[in-house]
């Protein structure tokens, strides 16, 4: 998903998006870049490029609608273009549709006519016997756009009794889930998924010595979805991992990610639980940093994923507009944990998961 697509999806028909909505769209479209230290610079550069291409409008540079508390200045809002006027109606009855596309005749309104005609030609020219290929390979063949099917599968053309990827002889693929196995003797322990890649690196180095987890996986922010969970479920069975622990940012998106993933995990008999140990440590570390105050976050519906005893402190911070990035628990904190284990003994494998 491109940034522009994420912005349009977030707008839901509106033209104006506020700063917080723009950030969330960036996190969805580019989770790795959004977690980087230069995320603000990257997002402003992308917005400026879209504005230069006429795909969105930014506030006047000399005006007051820019946040100048950090560099570069960040727009308080953006405007998306007005929707194009609809063209002439497409006569669906004039096409001798393939059986797989016969449902089109029953749709109250037909959109994406060019894509439908491309699929019609594909089926008529022997597409049913083509080998199954990754979705973006088929997409560029059909639509001239490798990401076209990513968008099309979210429309009413796909679903029960309608189009499927199998009809198009292709399959969806998630980006590879980066993970690093623990040392010998860590099999049978849980797997830890870490939201951001800098923290993932620190935990991999720490776990190579401590062996607390069968593996440490990089969730890549919002990219931790159905296919990543399916891959992880296979690895957990292979390593005898009893469940998956998750550790991410304490903000709305950081809590939504494991909640969404948990829905897919249940289908594979996999549990995704909050790692109480590291969330507790993150809340302690939050008091040591001058965290900026942003827009208040409504989080009551996502707090249920956290252990009950941690919810009040998390609720207070997020409703005050204070997000707590997981990078506060990094290499130095883990080194101190390691030293304390040498002095006082290592916590057992049950110390991480949390009952809710």
Helices and strands as residue ranges (DSSP letters): H 3-11, E 16-18, H 19-29, H 31-34, H 39-52, E 56-58, E 66-67, E 74-75, E 77-80, G 92-94, G 99-106, H 113-124, G 127-129, E 133-134, H 135-143, H 148-152, E 170-171, E 179-181, E 191-194, H 197-210, E 215-218, G 221-223, H 226-239, E 244-247, H 252-266, E 272-274, H 276-286, G 303-305, H 308-319, G 326-328, H 331-344
